[in-house]
Amino acid sequence: MSAPPLRTAAALAVPAVLCLALAGCSTEKAVEKSFTDKHGRACTYVMVEGRNGDKDVANLSCEYPPTPAPSSPSPSPS
């Protein structure tokens, strides 16, 4: 049975990050950013800027905000 995709992705990402840190790639800058798209979804992504000014976007994820819980009616004065 194969591992769930998120667990597999996380397992692969950790060694890659450690490799970059040990290799001395400290001139790269990674910043998490967010925005709301035209459909009202909250989106996040990671922007990595390289030494030479190149930019790359990774981990784009969009989700609809939670729907508000229906409010209960006010108690009637008795």
PDB file of N, H, CA, C and O in Angstrom:
ATOM      1  N   MET A   1       0.843  -1.179   0.000  1.00  0.00           N
ATOM      2  CA  MET A   1       0.000   0.000   0.000  1.00  0.00           C
ATOM      3  C   MET A   1       0.884   1.236   0.000  1.00  0.00           C
ATOM      4  O   MET A   1       1.849   1.293   0.762  1.00  0.00           O
ATOM      5  N   SER A   2       0.591   2.203  -0.813  1.00  0.00           N
ATOM      6  H   SER A   2      -0.193   2.157  -1.432  1.00  0.00           H
ATOM      7  CA  SER A   2       1.439   3.388  -0.923  1.00  0.00           C
ATOM      8  C   SER A   2       1.073   4.416   0.133  1.00  0.00           C
ATOM      9  O   SER A   2      -0.049   4.431   0.639  1.00  0.00           O
ATOM     10  N   ALA A   3       2.031   5.274   0.459  1.00  0.00           N
ATOM     11  H   ALA A   3       2.942   5.262   0.048  1.00  0.00           H
ATOM     12  CA  ALA A   3       1.810   6.332   1.454  1.00  0.00           C
ATOM     13  C   ALA A   3       0.926   7.411   0.861  1.00  0.00           C
ATOM     14  O   ALA A   3       0.928   7.616  -0.353  1.00  0.00           O
ATOM     15  N   PRO A   4       0.163   8.111   1.712  1.00  0.00           N
ATOM     16  CA  PRO A   4      -0.656   9.222   1.203  1.00  0.00           C
ATOM     17  C   PRO A   4       0.225  10.267   0.521  1.00  0.00           C
ATOM     18  O   PRO A   4       1.376  10.447   0.917  1.00  0.00           O
ATOM     19  N   PRO A   5      -0.293  10.961  -0.499  1.00  0.00           N
ATOM     20  CA  PRO A   5       0.517  11.918  -1.261  1.00  0.00           C
ATOM     21  C   PRO A   5       1.134  13.018  -0.403  1.00  0.00           C
ATOM     22  O   PRO A   5       2.285  13.392  -0.630  1.00  0.00           O
ATOM     23  N   LEU A   6       0.397  13.547   0.578  1.00  0.00           N
ATOM     24  H   LEU A   6      -0.538  13.243   0.761  1.00  0.00           H
ATOM     25  CA  LEU A   6       0.954  14.628   1.393  1.00  0.00           C
ATOM     26  C   LEU A   6       2.116  14.139   2.237  1.00  0.00           C
ATOM     27  O   LEU A   6       3.121  14.839   2.369  1.00  0.00           O
ATOM     28  N   ARG A   7       1.996  12.943   2.814  1.00  0.00           N
ATOM     29  H   ARG A   7       1.180  12.375   2.707  1.00  0.00           H
ATOM     30  CA  ARG A   7       3.085  12.409   3.623  1.00  0.00           C
ATOM     31  C   ARG A   7       4.308  12.157   2.756  1.00  0.00           C
ATOM     32  O   ARG A   7       5.436  12.419   3.174  1.00  0.00           O
ATOM     33  N   THR A   8       4.088  11.651   1.553  1.00  0.00           N
ATOM     34  H   THR A   8       3.172  11.438   1.213  1.00  0.00           H
ATOM     35  CA  THR A   8       5.200  11.393   0.636  1.00  0.00           C
ATOM     36  C   THR A   8       5.875  12.703   0.233  1.00  0.00           C
ATOM     37  O   THR A   8       7.103  12.786   0.206  1.00  0.00           O
ATOM     38  N   ALA A   9       5.077  13.729  -0.080  1.00  0.00           N
ATOM     39  H   ALA A   9       4.080  13.662  -0.058  1.00  0.00           H
ATOM     40  CA  ALA A   9       5.637  15.027  -0.464  1.00  0.00           C
ATOM     41  C   ALA A   9       6.432  15.627   0.673  1.00  0.00           C
ATOM     42  O   ALA A   9       7.506  16.186   0.448  1.00  0.00           O
ATOM     43  N   ALA A  10       5.923  15.522   1.900  1.00  0.00           N
ATOM     44  H   ALA A  10       5.051  15.068   2.083  1.00  0.00           H
ATOM     45  CA  ALA A  10       6.637  16.066   3.056  1.00  0.00           C
ATOM     46  C   ALA A  10       7.941  15.314   3.279  1.00  0.00           C
ATOM     47  O   ALA A  10       8.963  15.920   3.602  1.00  0.00           O
ATOM     48  N   ALA A  11       7.910  14.001   3.107  1.00  0.00           N
ATOM     49  H   ALA A  11       7.080  13.509   2.844  1.00  0.00           H
ATOM     50  CA  ALA A  11       9.122  13.196   3.294  1.00  0.00           C
ATOM     51  C   ALA A  11      10.191  13.552   2.268  1.00  0.00           C
ATOM     52  O   ALA A  11      11.383  13.502   2.572  1.00  0.00           O
ATOM     53  N   LEU A  12       9.779  13.906   1.066  1.00  0.00           N
ATOM     54  H   LEU A  12       8.811  13.946   0.819  1.00  0.00           H
ATOM     55  CA  LEU A  12      10.735  14.284   0.032  1.00  0.00           C
ATOM     56  C   LEU A  12      11.214  15.728   0.193  1.00  0.00           C
ATOM     57  O   LEU A  12      12.343  16.048  -0.179  1.00  0.00           O
ATOM     58  N   ALA A  13      10.370  16.596   0.741  1.00  0.00           N
ATOM     59  H   ALA A  13       9.453  16.336   1.044  1.00  0.00           H
ATOM     60  CA  ALA A  13      10.725  18.010   0.873  1.00  0.00           C
ATOM     61  C   ALA A  13      11.776  18.238   1.941  1.00  0.00           C
ATOM     62  O   ALA A  13      12.659  19.079   1.766  1.00  0.00           O
ATOM     63  N   VAL A  14      11.700  17.506   3.046  1.00  0.00           N
ATOM     64  H   VAL A  14      10.984  16.823   3.188  1.00  0.00           H
ATOM     65  CA  VAL A  14      12.651  17.725   4.151  1.00  0.00           C
ATOM     66  C   VAL A  14      14.089  17.478   3.706  1.00  0.00           C
ATOM     67  O   VAL A  14      14.934  18.341   3.944  1.00  0.00           O
ATOM     68  N   PRO A  15      14.418  16.351   3.076  1.00  0.00           N
ATOM     69  CA  PRO A  15      15.811  16.177   2.626  1.00  0.00           C
ATOM     70  C   PRO A  15      16.243  17.237   1.618  1.00  0.00           C
ATOM     71  O   PRO A  15      17.402  17.652   1.623  1.00  0.00           O
ATOM     72  N   ALA A  16      15.343  17.676   0.764  1.00  0.00           N
ATOM     73  H   ALA A  16      14.401  17.339   0.760  1.00  0.00           H
ATOM     74  CA  ALA A  16      15.695  18.691  -0.229  1.00  0.00           C
ATOM     75  C   ALA A  16      16.051  20.003   0.453  1.00  0.00           C
ATOM     76  O   ALA A  16      17.010  20.667   0.058  1.00  0.00           O
ATOM     77  N   VAL A  17      15.288  20.384   1.475  1.00  0.00           N
ATOM     78  H   VAL A  17      14.509  19.845   1.796  1.00  0.00           H
ATOM     79  CA  VAL A  17      15.567  21.619   2.206  1.00  0.00           C
ATOM     80  C   VAL A  17      16.880  21.503   2.948  1.00  0.00           C
ATOM     81  O   VAL A  17      17.676  22.442   2.944  1.00  0.00           O
ATOM     82  N   LEU A  18      17.124  20.366   3.588  1.00  0.00           N
ATOM     83  H   LEU A  18      16.477  19.603   3.592  1.00  0.00           H
ATOM     84  CA  LEU A  18      18.382  20.165   4.303  1.00  0.00           C
ATOM     85  C   LEU A  18      19.568  20.210   3.335  1.00  0.00           C
ATOM     86  O   LEU A  18      20.618  20.764   3.657  1.00  0.00           O
ATOM     87  N   CYS A  19      19.395  19.636   2.172  1.00  0.00           N
ATOM     88  H   CYS A  19      18.542  19.186   1.910  1.00  0.00           H
ATOM     89  CA  CYS A  19      20.464  19.643   1.173  1.00  0.00           C
ATOM     90  C   CYS A  19      20.788  21.068   0.747  1.00  0.00           C
ATOM     91  O   CYS A  19      21.960  21.427   0.639  1.00  0.00           O
ATOM     92  N   LEU A  20      19.770  21.882   0.503  1.00  0.00           N
ATOM     93  H   LEU A  20      18.818  21.590   0.590  1.00  0.00           H
ATOM     94  CA  LEU A  20      20.005  23.277   0.120  1.00  0.00           C
ATOM     95  C   LEU A  20      20.676  24.051   1.239  1.00  0.00           C
ATOM     96  O   LEU A  20      21.567  24.861   0.984  1.00  0.00           O
ATOM     97  N   ALA A  21      20.261  23.813   2.470  1.00  0.00           N
ATOM     98  H   ALA A  21      19.537  23.154   2.677  1.00  0.00           H
ATOM     99  CA  ALA A  21      20.850  24.522   3.602  1.00  0.00           C
ATOM    100  C   ALA A  21      22.320  24.147   3.779  1.00  0.00           C
ATOM    101  O   ALA A  21      23.154  25.010   4.051  1.00  0.00           O
ATOM    102  N   LEU A  22      22.636  22.865   3.625  1.00  0.00           N
ATOM    103  H   LEU A  22      21.958  22.164   3.405  1.00  0.00           H
ATOM    104  CA  LEU A  22      24.014  22.419   3.792  1.00  0.00           C
ATOM    105  C   LEU A  22      24.890  22.814   2.604  1.00  0.00           C
ATOM    106  O   LEU A  22      26.106  22.937   2.749  1.00  0.00           O
ATOM    107  N   ALA A  23      24.294  23.011   1.447  1.00  0.00           N
ATOM    108  H   ALA A  23      23.306  22.911   1.329  1.00  0.00           H
ATOM    109  CA  ALA A  23      25.056  23.350   0.253  1.00  0.00           C
ATOM    110  C   ALA A  23      25.447  24.817   0.212  1.00  0.00           C
ATOM    111  O   ALA A  23      26.247  25.220  -0.632  1.00  0.00           O
ATOM    112  N   GLY A  24      24.892  25.625   1.116  1.00  0.00           N
ATOM    113  H   GLY A  24      24.242  25.298   1.802  1.00  0.00           H
ATOM    114  CA  GLY A  24      25.262  27.036   1.156  1.00  0.00           C
ATOM    115  C   GLY A  24      24.478  27.893   0.189  1.00  0.00           C
ATOM    116  O   GLY A  24      25.004  28.899  -0.288  1.00  0.00           O
ATOM    117  N   CYS A  25      23.264  27.547  -0.116  1.00  0.00           N
ATOM    118  H   CYS A  25      22.837  26.730   0.271  1.00  0.00           H
ATOM    119  CA  CYS A  25      22.437  28.331  -1.027  1.00  0.00           C
ATOM    120  C   CYS A  25      21.711  29.434  -0.260  1.00  0.00           C
ATOM    121  O   CYS A  25      20.513  29.645  -0.450  1.00  0.00           O
ATOM    122  N   SER A  26      22.428  30.122   0.588  1.00  0.00           N
ATOM    123  H   SER A  26      23.401  29.950   0.742  1.00  0.00           H
ATOM    124  CA  SER A  26      21.799  31.133   1.442  1.00  0.00           C
ATOM    125  C   SER A  26      21.447  32.400   0.681  1.00  0.00           C
ATOM    126  O   SER A  26      20.818  33.298   1.241  1.00  0.00           O
ATOM    127  N   THR A  27      21.841  32.491  -0.591  1.00  0.00           N
ATOM    128  H   THR A  27      22.352  31.761  -1.046  1.00  0.00           H
ATOM    129  CA  THR A  27      21.516  33.683  -1.361  1.00  0.00           C
ATOM    130  C   THR A  27      20.109  33.619  -1.942  1.00  0.00           C
ATOM    131  O   THR A  27      19.617  34.609  -2.484  1.00  0.00           O
ATOM    132  N   GLU A  28      19.453  32.457  -1.835  1.00  0.00           N
ATOM    133  H   GLU A  28      19.852  31.652  -1.395  1.00  0.00           H
ATOM    134  CA  GLU A  28      18.076  32.347  -2.278  1.00  0.00           C
ATOM    135  C   GLU A  28      17.150  32.776  -1.153  1.00  0.00           C
ATOM    136  O   GLU A  28      17.430  32.548   0.024  1.00  0.00           O
ATOM    137  N   LYS A  29      16.051  33.396  -1.530  1.00  0.00           N
ATOM    138  H   LYS A  29      15.824  33.581  -2.486  1.00  0.00           H
ATOM    139  CA  LYS A  29      15.109  33.893  -0.539  1.00  0.00           C
ATOM    140  C   LYS A  29      13.740  33.301  -0.834  1.00  0.00           C
ATOM    141  O   LYS A  29      13.245  33.417  -1.955  1.00  0.00           O
ATOM    142  N   ALA A  30      13.118  32.663   0.169  1.00  0.00           N
ATOM    143  H   ALA A  30      13.520  32.569   1.079  1.00  0.00           H
ATOM    144  CA  ALA A  30      11.784  32.089   0.020  1.00  0.00           C
ATOM    145  C   ALA A  30      10.822  32.848   0.923  1.00  0.00           C
ATOM    146  O   ALA A  30      11.079  33.022   2.114  1.00  0.00           O
ATOM    147  N   VAL A  31       9.704  33.300   0.342  1.00  0.00           N
ATOM    148  H   VAL A  31       9.495  33.158  -0.625  1.00  0.00           H
ATOM    149  CA  VAL A  31       8.713  34.071   1.074  1.00  0.00           C
ATOM    150  C   VAL A  31       7.333  33.495   0.797  1.00  0.00           C
ATOM    151  O   VAL A  31       6.972  33.256  -0.356  1.00  0.00           O
ATOM    152  N   GLU A  32       6.556  33.270   1.866  1.00  0.00           N
ATOM    153  H   GLU A  32       6.848  33.463   2.802  1.00  0.00           H
ATOM    154  CA  GLU A  32       5.175  32.811   1.680  1.00  0.00           C
ATOM    155  C   GLU A  32       4.284  34.023   1.505  1.00  0.00           C
ATOM    156  O   GLU A  32       4.359  34.973   2.285  1.00  0.00           O
ATOM    157  N   LYS A  33       3.449  33.995   0.494  1.00  0.00           N
ATOM    158  H   LYS A  33       3.388  33.224  -0.140  1.00  0.00           H
ATOM    159  CA  LYS A  33       2.549  35.111   0.204  1.00  0.00           C
ATOM    160  C   LYS A  33       1.129  34.594   0.085  1.00  0.00           C
ATOM    161  O   LYS A  33       0.912  33.396  -0.095  1.00  0.00           O
ATOM    162  N   SER A  34       0.161  35.494   0.184  1.00  0.00           N
ATOM    163  H   SER A  34       0.337  36.467   0.330  1.00  0.00           H
ATOM    164  CA  SER A  34      -1.233  35.085   0.053  1.00  0.00           C
ATOM    165  C   SER A  34      -2.032  36.159  -0.671  1.00  0.00           C
ATOM    166  O   SER A  34      -1.630  37.321  -0.731  1.00  0.00           O
ATOM    167  N   PHE A  35      -3.163  35.750  -1.215  1.00  0.00           N
ATOM    168  H   PHE A  35      -3.489  34.806  -1.167  1.00  0.00           H
ATOM    169  CA  PHE A  35      -4.067  36.664  -1.902  1.00  0.00           C
ATOM    170  C   PHE A  35      -5.457  36.034  -1.937  1.00  0.00           C
ATOM    171  O   PHE A  35      -5.607  34.845  -1.655  1.00  0.00           O
ATOM    172  N   THR A  36      -6.454  36.810  -2.274  1.00  0.00           N
ATOM    173  H   THR A  36      -6.332  37.776  -2.503  1.00  0.00           H
ATOM    174  CA  THR A  36      -7.817  36.317  -2.462  1.00  0.00           C
ATOM    175  C   THR A  36      -8.136  36.443  -3.947  1.00  0.00           C
ATOM    176  O   THR A  36      -8.011  37.523  -4.525  1.00  0.00           O
ATOM    177  N   ASP A  37      -8.546  35.337  -4.561  1.00  0.00           N
ATOM    178  H   ASP A  37      -8.647  34.460  -4.092  1.00  0.00           H
ATOM    179  CA  ASP A  37      -8.827  35.384  -5.997  1.00  0.00           C
ATOM    180  C   ASP A  37     -10.236  35.915  -6.269  1.00  0.00           C
ATOM    181  O   ASP A  37     -10.983  36.217  -5.339  1.00  0.00           O
ATOM    182  N   LYS A  38     -10.587  36.025  -7.543  1.00  0.00           N
ATOM    183  H   LYS A  38      -9.980  35.780  -8.298  1.00  0.00           H
ATOM    184  CA  LYS A  38     -11.864  36.634  -7.924  1.00  0.00           C
ATOM    185  C   LYS A  38     -13.064  35.793  -7.513  1.00  0.00           C
ATOM    186  O   LYS A  38     -14.196  36.273  -7.571  1.00  0.00           O
ATOM    187  N   HIS A  39     -12.842  34.542  -7.098  1.00  0.00           N
ATOM    188  H   HIS A  39     -11.922  34.152  -7.051  1.00  0.00           H
ATOM    189  CA  HIS A  39     -13.928  33.671  -6.652  1.00  0.00           C
ATOM    190  C   HIS A  39     -14.077  33.678  -5.127  1.00  0.00           C
ATOM    191  O   HIS A  39     -14.921  32.970  -4.579  1.00  0.00           O
ATOM    192  N   GLY A  40     -13.252  34.483  -4.447  1.00  0.00           N
ATOM    193  H   GLY A  40     -12.566  35.058  -4.893  1.00  0.00           H
ATOM    194  CA  GLY A  40     -13.321  34.572  -2.997  1.00  0.00           C
ATOM    195  C   GLY A  40     -12.520  33.518  -2.265  1.00  0.00           C
ATOM    196  O   GLY A  40     -12.663  33.360  -1.052  1.00  0.00           O
ATOM    197  N   ARG A  41     -11.676  32.792  -2.989  1.00  0.00           N
ATOM    198  H   ARG A  41     -11.560  32.921  -3.974  1.00  0.00           H
ATOM    199  CA  ARG A  41     -10.854  31.769  -2.341  1.00  0.00           C
ATOM    200  C   ARG A  41      -9.600  32.400  -1.741  1.00  0.00           C
ATOM    201  O   ARG A  41      -9.017  33.316  -2.319  1.00  0.00           O
ATOM    202  N   ALA A  42      -9.194  31.900  -0.577  1.00  0.00           N
ATOM    203  H   ALA A  42      -9.668  31.156  -0.107  1.00  0.00           H
ATOM    204  CA  ALA A  42      -7.943  32.323   0.043  1.00  0.00           C
ATOM    205  C   ALA A  42      -6.830  31.454  -0.531  1.00  0.00           C
ATOM    206  O   ALA A  42      -6.871  30.230  -0.411  1.00  0.00           O
ATOM    207  N   CYS A  43      -5.835  32.084  -1.154  1.00  0.00           N
ATOM    208  H   CYS A  43      -5.801  33.079  -1.251  1.00  0.00           H
ATOM    209  CA  CYS A  43      -4.755  31.345  -1.809  1.00  0.00           C
ATOM    210  C   CYS A  43      -3.418  31.704  -1.168  1.00  0.00           C
ATOM    211  O   CYS A  43      -3.189  32.853  -0.792  1.00  0.00           O
ATOM    212  N   THR A  44      -2.539  30.710  -1.048  1.00  0.00           N
ATOM    213  H   THR A  44      -2.725  29.777  -1.353  1.00  0.00           H
ATOM    214  CA  THR A  44      -1.184  30.939  -0.559  1.00  0.00           C
ATOM    215  C   THR A  44      -0.198  30.299  -1.533  1.00  0.00           C
ATOM    216  O   THR A  44      -0.533  29.347  -2.238  1.00  0.00           O
ATOM    217  N   TYR A  45       1.006  30.831  -1.562  1.00  0.00           N
ATOM    218  H   TYR A  45       1.277  31.605  -0.990  1.00  0.00           H
ATOM    219  CA  TYR A  45       2.064  30.255  -2.377  1.00  0.00           C
ATOM    220  C   TYR A  45       3.413  30.653  -1.800  1.00  0.00           C
ATOM    221  O   TYR A  45       3.503  31.565  -0.978  1.00  0.00           O
ATOM    222  N   VAL A  46       4.456  29.966  -2.235  1.00  0.00           N
ATOM    223  H   VAL A  46       4.382  29.226  -2.903  1.00  0.00           H
ATOM    224  CA  VAL A  46       5.821  30.281  -1.819  1.00  0.00           C
ATOM    225  C   VAL A  46       6.556  30.818  -3.033  1.00  0.00           C
ATOM    226  O   VAL A  46       6.592  30.171  -4.079  1.00  0.00           O
ATOM    227  N   MET A  47       7.145  32.007  -2.894  1.00  0.00           N
ATOM    228  H   MET A  47       7.116  32.532  -2.044  1.00  0.00           H
ATOM    229  CA  MET A  47       7.929  32.590  -3.977  1.00  0.00           C
ATOM    230  C   MET A  47       9.401  32.484  -3.594  1.00  0.00           C
ATOM    231  O   MET A  47       9.810  32.944  -2.528  1.00  0.00           O
ATOM    232  N   VAL A  48      10.186  31.878  -4.465  1.00  0.00           N
ATOM    233  H   VAL A  48       9.854  31.505  -5.332  1.00  0.00           H
ATOM    234  CA  VAL A  48      11.623  31.725  -4.242  1.00  0.00           C
ATOM    235  C   VAL A  48      12.334  32.623  -5.236  1.00  0.00           C
ATOM    236  O   VAL A  48      12.137  32.514  -6.446  1.00  0.00           O
ATOM    237  N   GLU A  49      13.180  33.528  -4.698  1.00  0.00           N
ATOM    238  H   GLU A  49      13.340  33.616  -3.715  1.00  0.00           H
ATOM    239  CA  GLU A  49      13.954  34.432  -5.551  1.00  0.00           C
ATOM    240  C   GLU A  49      15.415  34.004  -5.501  1.00  0.00           C
ATOM    241  O   GLU A  49      16.024  33.925  -4.434  1.00  0.00           O
ATOM    242  N   GLY A  50      15.956  33.731  -6.679  1.00  0.00           N
ATOM    243  H   GLY A  50      15.461  33.795  -7.545  1.00  0.00           H
ATOM    244  CA  GLY A  50      17.331  33.250  -6.780  1.00  0.00           C
ATOM    245  C   GLY A  50      18.353  34.372  -6.751  1.00  0.00           C
ATOM    246  O   GLY A  50      18.011  35.554  -6.710  1.00  0.00           O
ATOM    247  N   ARG A  51      19.620  33.966  -6.773  1.00  0.00           N
ATOM    248  H   ARG A  51      19.898  33.006  -6.806  1.00  0.00           H
ATOM    249  CA  ARG A  51      20.738  34.919  -6.737  1.00  0.00           C
ATOM    250  C   ARG A  51      20.694  35.905  -7.887  1.00  0.00           C
ATOM    251  O   ARG A  51      21.011  37.081  -7.711  1.00  0.00           O
ATOM    252  N   ASN A  52      20.305  35.439  -9.057  1.00  0.00           N
ATOM    253  H   ASN A  52      20.047  34.483  -9.200  1.00  0.00           H
ATOM    254  CA  ASN A  52      20.344  36.290 -10.246  1.00  0.00           C
ATOM    255  C   ASN A  52      19.022  37.006 -10.509  1.00  0.00           C
ATOM    256  O   ASN A  52      18.835  37.564 -11.590  1.00  0.00           O
ATOM    257  N   GLY A  53      18.088  37.002  -9.532  1.00  0.00           N
ATOM    258  H   GLY A  53      18.240  36.549  -8.653  1.00  0.00           H
ATOM    259  CA  GLY A  53      16.822  37.705  -9.682  1.00  0.00           C
ATOM    260  C   GLY A  53      15.699  36.876 -10.267  1.00  0.00           C
ATOM    261  O   GLY A  53      14.567  37.349 -10.371  1.00  0.00           O
ATOM    262  N   ASP A  54      15.999  35.634 -10.652  1.00  0.00           N
ATOM    263  H   ASP A  54      16.919  35.250 -10.567  1.00  0.00           H
ATOM    264  CA  ASP A  54      14.944  34.752 -11.149  1.00  0.00           C
ATOM    265  C   ASP A  54      13.962  34.460 -10.026  1.00  0.00           C
ATOM    266  O   ASP A  54      14.354  34.327  -8.867  1.00  0.00           O
ATOM    267  N   LYS A  55      12.692  34.361 -10.372  1.00  0.00           N
ATOM    268  H   LYS A  55      12.373  34.469 -11.314  1.00  0.00           H
ATOM    269  CA  LYS A  55      11.663  34.067  -9.379  1.00  0.00           C
ATOM    270  C   LYS A  55      10.926  32.799  -9.788  1.00  0.00           C
ATOM    271  O   LYS A  55      10.682  32.559 -10.971  1.00  0.00           O
ATOM    272  N   ASP A  56      10.578  31.992  -8.793  1.00  0.00           N
ATOM    273  H   ASP A  56      10.776  32.186  -7.832  1.00  0.00           H
ATOM    274  CA  ASP A  56       9.844  30.762  -9.023  1.00  0.00           C
ATOM    275  C   ASP A  56       8.737  30.668  -7.976  1.00  0.00           C
ATOM    276  O   ASP A  56       8.927  31.058  -6.824  1.00  0.00           O
ATOM    277  N   VAL A  57       7.596  30.155  -8.379  1.00  0.00           N
ATOM    278  H   VAL A  57       7.442  29.839  -9.315  1.00  0.00           H
ATOM    279  CA  VAL A  57       6.460  30.008  -7.471  1.00  0.00           C
ATOM    280  C   VAL A  57       6.205  28.528  -7.245  1.00  0.00           C
ATOM    281  O   VAL A  57       6.225  27.734  -8.185  1.00  0.00           O
ATOM    282  N   ALA A  58       5.963  28.159  -5.980  1.00  0.00           N
ATOM    283  H   ALA A  58       5.946  28.804  -5.216  1.00  0.00           H
ATOM    284  CA  ALA A  58       5.699  26.767  -5.640  1.00  0.00           C
ATOM    285  C   ALA A  58       4.602  26.690  -4.593  1.00  0.00           C
ATOM    286  O   ALA A  58       4.272  27.688  -3.952  1.00  0.00           O
ATOM    287  N   ASN A  59       4.047  25.515  -4.424  1.00  0.00           N
ATOM    288  H   ASN A  59       4.315  24.704  -4.944  1.00  0.00           H
ATOM    289  CA  ASN A  59       3.058  25.224  -3.383  1.00  0.00           C
ATOM    290  C   ASN A  59       1.833  26.129  -3.440  1.00  0.00           C
ATOM    291  O   ASN A  59       1.394  26.638  -2.408  1.00  0.00           O
ATOM    292  N   LEU A  60       1.280  26.333  -4.622  1.00  0.00           N
ATOM    293  H   LEU A  60       1.637  25.920  -5.460  1.00  0.00           H
ATOM    294  CA  LEU A  60       0.059  27.129  -4.750  1.00  0.00           C
ATOM    295  C   LEU A  60      -1.104  26.325  -4.212  1.00  0.00           C
ATOM    296  O   LEU A  60      -1.322  25.185  -4.621  1.00  0.00           O
ATOM    297  N   SER A  61      -1.856  26.921  -3.287  1.00  0.00           N
ATOM    298  H   SER A  61      -1.679  27.848  -2.955  1.00  0.00           H
ATOM    299  CA  SER A  61      -3.003  26.249  -2.683  1.00  0.00           C
ATOM    300  C   SER A  61      -4.115  27.254  -2.477  1.00  0.00           C
ATOM    301  O   SER A  61      -3.894  28.310  -1.884  1.00  0.00           O
ATOM    302  N   CYS A  62      -5.323  26.941  -2.963  1.00  0.00           N
ATOM    303  H   CYS A  62      -5.503  26.083  -3.445  1.00  0.00           H
ATOM    304  CA  CYS A  62      -6.484  27.820  -2.803  1.00  0.00           C
ATOM    305  C   CYS A  62      -7.616  27.055  -2.134  1.00  0.00           C
ATOM    306  O   CYS A  62      -7.896  25.907  -2.479  1.00  0.00           O
ATOM    307  N   GLU A  63      -8.252  27.697  -1.186  1.00  0.00           N
ATOM    308  H   GLU A  63      -8.024  28.629  -0.905  1.00  0.00           H
ATOM    309  CA  GLU A  63      -9.382  27.092  -0.491  1.00  0.00           C
ATOM    310  C   GLU A  63     -10.461  28.133  -0.291  1.00  0.00           C
ATOM    311  O   GLU A  63     -10.180  29.313  -0.084  1.00  0.00           O
ATOM    312  N   TYR A  64     -11.710  27.675  -0.357  1.00  0.00           N
ATOM    313  H   TYR A  64     -11.939  26.717  -0.525  1.00  0.00           H
ATOM    314  CA  TYR A  64     -12.808  28.577  -0.044  1.00  0.00           C
ATOM    315  C   TYR A  64     -12.824  28.813   1.463  1.00  0.00           C
ATOM    316  O   TYR A  64     -12.546  27.894   2.234  1.00  0.00           O
ATOM    317  N   PRO A  65     -13.144  30.026   1.889  1.00  0.00           N
ATOM    318  CA  PRO A  65     -13.211  30.281   3.334  1.00  0.00           C
ATOM    319  C   PRO A  65     -14.365  29.485   3.935  1.00  0.00           C
ATOM    320  O   PRO A  65     -15.320  29.157   3.231  1.00  0.00           O
ATOM    321  N   PRO A  66     -14.289  29.173   5.224  1.00  0.00           N
ATOM    322  CA  PRO A  66     -15.375  28.421   5.845  1.00  0.00           C
ATOM    323  C   PRO A  66     -16.672  29.222   5.799  1.00  0.00           C
ATOM    324  O   PRO A  66     -16.671  30.445   5.936  1.00  0.00           O
ATOM    325  N   THR A  67     -17.761  28.517   5.606  1.00  0.00           N
ATOM    326  H   THR A  67     -17.762  27.523   5.495  1.00  0.00           H
ATOM    327  CA  THR A  67     -19.056  29.201   5.595  1.00  0.00           C
ATOM    328  C   THR A  67     -19.462  29.512   7.033  1.00  0.00           C
ATOM    329  O   THR A  67     -19.248  28.701   7.934  1.00  0.00           O
ATOM    330  N   PRO A  68     -20.038  30.669   7.241  1.00  0.00           N
ATOM    331  CA  PRO A  68     -20.438  31.010   8.616  1.00  0.00           C
ATOM    332  C   PRO A  68     -21.546  30.080   9.103  1.00  0.00           C
ATOM    333  O   PRO A  68     -22.418  29.667   8.337  1.00  0.00           O
ATOM    334  N   ALA A  69     -21.490  29.763  10.389  1.00  0.00           N
ATOM    335  H   ALA A  69     -20.782  30.098  11.011  1.00  0.00           H
ATOM    336  CA  ALA A  69     -22.505  28.895  10.983  1.00  0.00           C
ATOM    337  C   ALA A  69     -23.826  29.648  11.036  1.00  0.00           C
ATOM    338  O   ALA A  69     -23.846  30.847  11.315  1.00  0.00           O
ATOM    339  N   PRO A  70     -24.914  28.963  10.773  1.00  0.00           N
ATOM    340  CA  PRO A  70     -26.199  29.657  10.840  1.00  0.00           C
ATOM    341  C   PRO A  70     -26.462  30.135  12.258  1.00  0.00           C
ATOM    342  O   PRO A  70     -26.261  29.399  13.225  1.00  0.00           O
ATOM    343  N   SER A  71     -26.911  31.366  12.367  1.00  0.00           N
ATOM    344  H   SER A  71     -27.074  31.963  11.582  1.00  0.00           H
ATOM    345  CA  SER A  71     -27.159  31.907  13.698  1.00  0.00           C
ATOM    346  C   SER A  71     -28.501  31.404  14.218  1.00  0.00           C
ATOM    347  O   SER A  71     -29.469  31.252  13.473  1.00  0.00           O
ATOM    348  N   SER A  72     -28.521  31.154  15.508  1.00  0.00           N
ATOM    349  H   SER A  72     -27.735  31.277  16.114  1.00  0.00           H
ATOM    350  CA  SER A  72     -29.765  30.687  16.109  1.00  0.00           C
ATOM    351  C   SER A  72     -30.671  31.885  16.380  1.00  0.00           C
ATOM    352  O   SER A  72     -30.183  32.993  16.605  1.00  0.00           O
ATOM    353  N   PRO A  73     -31.963  31.672  16.360  1.00  0.00           N
ATOM    354  CA  PRO A  73     -32.886  32.793  16.599  1.00  0.00           C
ATOM    355  C   PRO A  73     -32.738  33.321  18.028  1.00  0.00           C
ATOM    356  O   PRO A  73     -32.439  32.572  18.957  1.00  0.00           O
ATOM    357  N   SER A  74     -32.951  34.598  18.174  1.00  0.00           N
ATOM    358  H   SER A  74     -33.194  35.207  17.418  1.00  0.00           H
ATOM    359  CA  SER A  74     -32.864  35.225  19.497  1.00  0.00           C
ATOM    360  C   SER A  74     -33.993  34.689  20.377  1.00  0.00           C
ATOM    361  O   SER A  74     -35.108  34.459  19.909  1.00  0.00           O
ATOM    362  N   PRO A  75     -33.685  34.498  21.651  1.00  0.00           N
ATOM    363  CA  PRO A  75     -34.737  34.032  22.539  1.00  0.00           C
ATOM    364  C   PRO A  75     -35.839  35.093  22.660  1.00  0.00           C
ATOM    365  O   PRO A  75     -35.552  36.287  22.744  1.00  0.00           O
ATOM    366  N   SER A  76     -37.076  34.653  22.666  1.00  0.00           N
ATOM    367  H   SER A  76     -37.309  33.683  22.598  1.00  0.00           H
ATOM    368  CA  SER A  76     -38.186  35.607  22.773  1.00  0.00           C
ATOM    369  C   SER A  76     -38.415  35.975  24.228  1.00  0.00           C
ATOM    370  O   SER A  76     -38.374  35.112  25.105  1.00  0.00           O
ATOM    371  N   PRO A  77     -38.657  37.252  24.485  1.00  0.00           N
ATOM    372  CA  PRO A  77     -38.896  37.663  25.869  1.00  0.00           C
ATOM    373  C   PRO A  77     -40.238  37.092  26.353  1.00  0.00           C
ATOM    374  O   PRO A  77     -41.259  37.222  25.677  1.00  0.00           O
ATOM    375  N   SER A  78     -40.216  36.471  27.509  1.00  0.00           N
ATOM    376  H   SER A  78     -39.386  36.365  28.057  1.00  0.00           H
ATOM    377  CA  SER A  78     -41.453  35.879  28.053  1.00  0.00           C
ATOM    378  C   SER A  78     -41.767  36.460  29.402  1.00  0.00           C
ATOM    379  O   SER A  78     -42.766  36.087  30.018  1.00  0.00           O
TER     380      SER A  78
END
